[in-house]
Amino acid sequence: MKHPKWVLPIIVISQFLCTSLWFAGNAVIDDLTHVFSLSESAIGHLTSAVQFGFICGTFIFALLAIADRFSPSRIFFISAILASTFNFALIYEQNTLVSLLSFRFLTGFFLAGIYPVGMKIASDYYEKGLGKSLGFLVGALVLGTAFPHFLQGFSIQLSWSTVLLSTSTIAVLGGFFMLFVKDGPFRKKHPNLELSSFLHVFRRKKFRGAAFGYFGHMWELYAFWTFVPLLLSTYQKLHPTILLNISLWSFLIIGLGGFACVLSGYLSSLFGAKKIASISLTLSCCCCLVSPLLFYTNPYLFLAFLIFWGLVVIADSPLFSALVAKNAPSENRGTALTIVNCLGFAITIISIQLINFLTTILDIHLLFMVLAFGPILGLLHLYKKNS
């Protein structure tokens, strides 16, 4: 079935612009810590607040089957406006830790109407070659996630409030762009509200295999992204003569993963999504296991390793989403993607908080070996019989 060629670029651009809200708080964490007198553990708490908001939002969206019952493009637009508003609220001068956490929570809540809904819109247009299409889409998410680090990494520093204003403004723009995308030709409207519909999808064995592979991937992904600046700053402390632009390198390590998503999408059309996803998951697992050696290498090898890790840690994400969408009933596809996102991001809170806690009791060089448990369990479920 033919559709306008500009549809995917619009979805990708909108996704990029809107998901820049995700790590906006992390990019200006030093400023927030100083201005509002926050503790050093604030980075983990603020990140987890976004994740927790996203979890609650995706659960409500899945429970009410919102993306399957109403126009996904309009849901995306409304969510972009609301998420942008709460992101911008971080600059309020009377903020406290409680209000900052609340605003990040609400930003995350309405990101539930952006990320999984964007994938739902893409799957309504592209049944064939979905892995390739989602490769572009998740690639946009990665660049959007890294973008605040890019803004903060300029040698002429932008003020922290300008970073927040910029991310909120472009997210509003992304929401408006999505209004030009009509409901896709493969969309099947869910006619009635069935509060248990999000549970039905797990009855399918292949769906469960893809979902649990995704969960293992998520255990590692956001914890790695959250603590990339910590990896860089720790290395710099161990090697005082080496000066790193931590924000700019954080952008490169995270952002280059967007190209890995596009590449994995193309490779999946040649070799299959499951095979490429498993290779990526295996390589990222290996990175976790050898990470203690990282801090004793020269800076070129250290940075090259982190870039490689940033590539393989995300390359499987669009493929797992494609496998989830492929193995879900078409009338429940939006709900299936949303509930899998909900559970996946719930797992990220556990791994982020675990790493946050372990920083106080464990040698920092050993921290990231803990992240290997996710990929190992994901691979076991991915290749479980009949999955």
LUMPA-929808 format. One record per residue (C-alpha): residue in three letters; x, y, z. Coordinates in steps of 0.5 Angstrom, whole numbers, padded with zeros to 4 digits, always signed. Layout:
! LUMPA-929808
alaXYZ;...
This chain:
! LUMPA-929808
met+0000+0000+0000;lys+0003+0007-0002;his+0004+0013+0002;pro+0007+0019+0002;lys+0015+0019+0002;trp+0015+0025+0007;val+0011+0021+0013;leu+0017+0017+0016;pro+0022+0024+0016;ile+0016+0028+0019;ile+0016+0022+0025;val+0023+0022+0025;ile+0024+0029+0026;ser+0018+0030+0031;gln+0021+0024+0035;phe+0028+0027+0035;leu+0025+0034+0037;cys+0021+0032+0043;thr+0025+0026+0046;ser+0030+0032+0047;leu+0026+0033+0054;trp+0028+0026+0056;phe+0035+0028+0059;ala+0035+0036+0059;gly+0035+0035+0067;asn+0041+0031+0067;ala+0045+0036+0062;val+0044+0042+0067;ile+0045+0038+0073;asp+0051+0041+0076;asp+0047+0048+0075;leu+0041+0045+0078;thr+0045+0042+0084;his+0048+0049+0085;val+0042+0054+0084;phe+0038+0049+0088;ser+0043+0046+0093;leu+0042+0039+0091;ser+0046+0033+0094;glu+0050+0029+0089;ser+0045+0024+0089;ala+0041+0028+0085;ile+0042+0026+0078;gly+0040+0019+0080;his+0034+0021+0083;leu+0032+0026+0077;thr+0033+0021+0072;ser+0029+0016+0076;ala+0023+0021+0077;val+0023+0022+0069;gln+0023+0014+0068;phe+0018+0013+0074;gly+0013+0018+0070;phe+0014+0015+0064;ile+0012+0008+0067;cys+0006+0011+0070;gly+0004+0015+0064;thr+0005+0008+0059;phe+0001+0004+0064;ile-0005+0009+0064;phe-0004+0009+0056;ala-0004+0002+0056;leu-0009+0001+0061;leu-0014+0005+0057;ala-0011+0003+0050;ile-0011+0011+0048;ala-0006+0010+0042;asp-0011+0004+0039;arg-0018+0008+0041;phe-0016+0015+0039;ser-0012+0019+0033;pro-0004+0017+0035;ser-0002+0024+0032;arg-0007+0028+0036;ile-0004+0024+0042;phe+0003+0026+0040;phe+0001+0033+0039;ile-0002+0034+0046;ser+0003+0030+0050;ala+0009+0034+0047;ile+0006+0041+0049;leu+0005+0038+0056;ala+0011+0035+0057;ser+0015+0041+0054;thr+0011+0046+0059;phe+0013+0041+0065;asn+0020+0041+0063;phe+0021+0049+0062;ala+0018+0049+0069;leu+0025+0047+0072;ile+0027+0054+0071;tyr+0022+0057+0077;glu+0026+0060+0082;gln+0023+0058+0088;asn+0024+0050+0086;thr+0025+0045+0091;leu+0028+0038+0090;val+0020+0036+0091;ser+0018+0041+0086;leu+0024+0039+0081;leu+0022+0031+0082;ser+0015+0033+0081;phe+0016+0037+0074;arg+0021+0031+0072;phe+0016+0026+0073;leu+0010+0030+0069;thr+0015+0031+0064;gly+0016+0023+0064;phe+0009+0022+0064;phe+0007+0025+0058;leu+0013+0023+0054;ala+0009+0016+0054;gly+0005+0020+0049;ile+0011+0021+0045;tyr+0016+0015+0044;pro+0011+0009+0044;val+0006+0013+0040;gly+0011+0015+0035;met+0013+0008+0034;lys+0005+0006+0034;ile+0005+0011+0028;ala+0010+0008+0024;ser+0008+0001+0025;asp+0001+0004+0022;tyr+0005+0006+0016;tyr+0010+0001+0015;glu+0008-0007+0016;lys+0014-0009+0011;gly+0021-0007+0013;leu+0019-0004+0020;gly+0025-0006+0023;lys+0029-0001+0018;ser+0023+0004+0020;leu+0024+0004+0027;gly+0031+0004+0026;phe+0031+0011+0024;leu+0025+0013+0029;val+0029+0010+0035;gly+0036+0013+0032;ala+0032+0020+0033;leu+0030+0018+0040;val+0038+0017+0041;leu+0040+0024+0038;gly+0034+0027+0042;thr+0036+0024+0049;ala+0044+0026+0047;phe+0042+0033+0045;pro+0042+0037+0051;his+0049+0035+0053;phe+0051+0038+0046;leu+0048+0044+0048;gln+0051+0044+0054;gly+0058+0042+0051;phe+0059+0049+0047;ser+0066+0052+0049;ile+0062+0058+0050;gln+0057+0056+0055;leu+0050+0057+0054;ser+0046+0058+0061;trp+0042+0052+0064;ser+0036+0056+0063;thr+0037+0057+0056;val+0038+0049+0055;leu+0031+0048+0058;leu+0028+0053+0054;ser+0031+0051+0047;thr+0029+0043+0049;ser+0022+0046+0051;thr+0021+0050+0044;ile+0024+0045+0039;ala+0019+0039+0043;val+0013+0044+0042;leu+0015+0045+0034;gly+0016+0037+0034;gly+0009+0036+0036;phe+0006+0041+0031;phe+0010+0037+0026;met+0006+0031+0028;leu-0001+0034+0026;phe+0001+0033+0019;val+0001+0026+0019;lys-0006+0023+0019;asp-0008+0016+0021;gly-0004+0010+0018;pro-0007+0005+0013;phe-0005-0001+0017;arg-0008+0002+0023;lys-0014-0002+0026;lys-0018+0002+0031;his-0020-0001+0038;pro-0027+0000+0038;asn-0028-0001+0046;leu-0025+0000+0052;glu-0022-0007+0055;leu-0018-0006+0061;ser-0015-0012+0061;ser-0013-0012+0053;phe-0006-0010+0055;leu-0005-0017+0059;his-0008-0021+0053;val-0002-0020+0048;phe+0003-0024+0053;arg-0001-0030+0051;arg+0003-0030+0045;lys+0010-0034+0046;lys+0014-0030+0041;phe+0011-0024+0043;arg+0014-0026+0050;gly+0021-0028+0048;ala+0021-0021+0044;ala+0019-0017+0050;phe+0024-0021+0055;gly+0029-0019+0050;tyr+0027-0012+0051;phe+0027-0012+0058;gly+0034-0015+0059;his+0037-0009+0054;met+0033-0004+0058;trp+0037-0006+0064;glu+0043-0004+0061;leu+0041+0002+0057;tyr+0039+0008+0061;ala+0044+0006+0067;phe+0049+0007+0062;trp+0047+0013+0059;thr+0045+0016+0066;phe+0052+0015+0068;val+0056+0016+0062;pro+0058+0023+0065;leu+0061+0019+0071;leu+0065+0014+0067;leu+0068+0020+0064;ser+0069+0024+0070;thr+0072+0018+0074;tyr+0077+0017+0068;gln+0079+0024+0069;lys+0080+0024+0076;leu+0085+0018+0075;his+0089+0022+0070;pro+0089+0029+0072;thr+0093+0031+0066;ile+0088+0029+0061;leu+0082+0034+0060;leu+0076+0032+0057;asn+0069+0036+0055;ile+0065+0031+0059;ser+0058+0034+0056;leu+0061+0034+0049;trp+0064+0027+0050;ser+0057+0025+0053;phe+0053+0027+0047;leu+0058+0023+0042;ile+0058+0017+0046;ile+0050+0017+0047;gly+0048+0021+0040;leu+0053+0016+0035;gly+0048+0011+0038;gly+0043+0014+0033;phe+0047+0012+0027;ala+0048+0005+0030;cys+0040+0004+0030;val+0039+0006+0023;leu+0045+0001+0021;ser+0042-0005+0025;gly+0035-0003+0022;tyr+0038-0004+0015;leu+0042-0010+0017;ser+0035-0013+0020;ser+0032-0013+0013;leu+0038-0017+0011;phe+0039-0022+0016;gly+0033-0022+0021;ala+0032-0017+0027;lys+0032-0023+0032;lys+0040-0025+0029;ile+0042-0018+0029;ala+0039-0016+0036;ser+0042-0022+0039;ile+0049-0020+0037;ser+0048-0013+0039;leu+0046-0015+0046;thr+0052-0020+0046;leu+0057-0015+0045;ser+0054-0010+0050;cys+0054-0015+0055;cys+0062-0016+0054;cys+0063-0009+0054;cys+0060-0009+0061;leu+0064-0015+0063;val+0071-0012+0061;ser+0069-0005+0064;pro+0073-0005+0070;leu+0079-0005+0065;leu+0077+0001+0062;phe+0080+0006+0067;tyr+0087+0004+0066;thr+0087+0005+0058;asn+0090+0011+0055;pro+0085+0016+0053;tyr+0084+0014+0046;leu+0082+0007+0047;phe+0078+0009+0053;leu+0074+0014+0049;ala+0074+0009+0043;phe+0071+0004+0048;leu+0066+0008+0050;ile+0063+0010+0043;phe+0063+0003+0041;trp+0059+0001+0048;gly+0055+0007+0046;leu+0053+0004+0039;val+0052-0003+0041;val+0048-0002+0047;ile+0042+0001+0043;ala+0043-0002+0036;asp+0038-0008+0038;ser+0033-0003+0041;pro+0029-0002+0034;leu+0029-0009+0033;phe+0026-0011+0039;ser+0021-0006+0038;ala+0020-0009+0031;leu+0019-0016+0034;val+0014-0014+0039;ala+0010-0010+0034;lys+0010-0016+0029;asn+0008-0021+0034;ala+0002-0017+0037;pro-0005-0017+0035;ser-0006-0011+0030;glu-0012-0008+0034;asn-0007-0008+0040;arg-0001-0006+0037;gly-0001+0001+0040;thr-0002-0002+0047;ala+0003-0008+0046;leu+0008-0003+0045;thr+0006+0002+0051;ile+0006-0004+0056;val+0013-0007+0054;asn+0015+0000+0054;cys+0012+0001+0061;leu+0015-0005+0064;gly+0022-0004+0060;phe+0023+0003+0064;ala+0021+0000+0070;ile+0027-0004+0070;thr+0031+0002+0068;ile+0029+0005+0075;ile+0032-0001+0079;ser+0038-0001+0075;ile+0039+0006+0076;gln+0038+0006+0083;leu+0042+0000+0084;ile+0048+0003+0081;asn+0047+0010+0085;phe+0047+0006+0091;leu+0053+0002+0089;thr+0057+0008+0088;thr+0057+0009+0096;ile+0059+0001+0097;leu+0063-0001+0091;asp+0069+0001+0088;ile+0067+0005+0082;his+0071+0001+0077;leu+0067-0005+0078;leu+0060-0002+0078;phe+0058-0003+0071;met+0059-0011+0071;val+0052-0011+0074;leu+0049-0009+0068;ala+0051-0015+0065;phe+0046-0019+0068;gly+0040-0016+0064;pro+0043-0018+0057;ile+0045-0025+0059;leu+0038-0026+0062;gly+0035-0022+0055;leu+0039-0027+0051;leu+0036-0033+0055;his+0029-0031+0054;leu+0030-0029+0047;tyr+0033-0036+0045;lys+0028-0040+0049;lys+0024-0045+0046;asn+0018-0043+0042;ser+0020-0036+0043;
